[in-house]
Amino acid sequence: MPDSIIILRTDKPYLIEHETLLLNFCQQGISLFSVAGLYAEQWEDAMDDLIISEHEKFPGKFITTTNHTHEPWEEVLNMARHWNVDNGAPNIQIIEL
């Protein structure tokens, strides 16, 4: 099964209420969490904090995080399409919030 990649596209700031959404992404077994939009760095930091604080729930799993505040959308998509995964082409999910 191909690795999953989540690209979150949002211009909303991260709020603690979004933690459940991020936890759900982790439970999907993603290999890359990428955020595009105005508050992308906030979202990436929140995911990094969640991964560290909840690491026992995801033993042996490594999730790369990236943020893309000022990059064109096509560049973000291109990066995800060329992400190196172990199990073939990545399964890219785009979430708009």
N, C-alpha and C positions, 0 to 999 in steps of 0.2 A: 504494500500500500504506500503511495507517495506521501511524503511529508506535507503537512499543511502549513500554509502561510496565511496570516491574517494581516490585511491592510485596513486600518481604521482611518477613515477620511472624515474629519470633523473640524469645525471651528468653534466648538463648545469647550469651555474649560473643564478640566477634570474635577469631579466632586467625589467625595467618599461614597456616595450612592452608586457610583459606577464600579466599585470594587467587585461586585457580583459578576458583572459583565467580564471583567478581566480574569476573574477566577474561572469562569466558564471557558474562556479562550485557552487557559492553561490546561484545563481538563480535557480539551480536544486533542492534546498531544502536538501542539504546534511547534515548529522549529524556528519560526521567525514571526515576530510581532513588529509591524511597521506602522507608524502613524504619520499621516500627512494632514497639515492644517495649522491654523494659527497657534493653538496650544499644544502642539505635538510633543514638545519637550516635557510638559507636565504629565501627559499621558504615559510617555516612555518612563519617566521617573517613577510614576505610580506602579507600572508593571514591574519594573526592576525591584522596587520595595516589596511588592507582593511575592515575587519569585523567591526573594531572600527570606522573607518571614514565613512563607508556607512551603519551604523546600522539602520538608518531610512528606508532603502530599505528592510530590513528583520526583521520587528517587531515580537517580540516573538520567534525568531529563535535562537537557540544556536548551534554553530558549534565548535566541539572539533578539535584541531589541534595537530599533533604529527610529529616529525622528526626522521629519522632513518638513520644516516650517516654511521655508521659502523656495523649495524646489518645485519645478513644474510637475504636474500630475503624471505626465507621460514618462518622466524620468523615474518616478517612484515605481510605476508599473513595470518598467523595463528592468529595474534592479530586481524586483521580485521574480520576474519571469526567468532571470538568469541566475537565481539563487542556487547554489550548489547543494543538492540533496542526495542522500544515499540511495533512495528508492525510485529513481526515475524523475520525470517532470513534476514540479511541485503542484499541489492542489491549492490554488490561490482563492481565498475568500475576501471579497471587498465588502466591508461593513461601513455604511454611511450613517452618521449620527448627527 
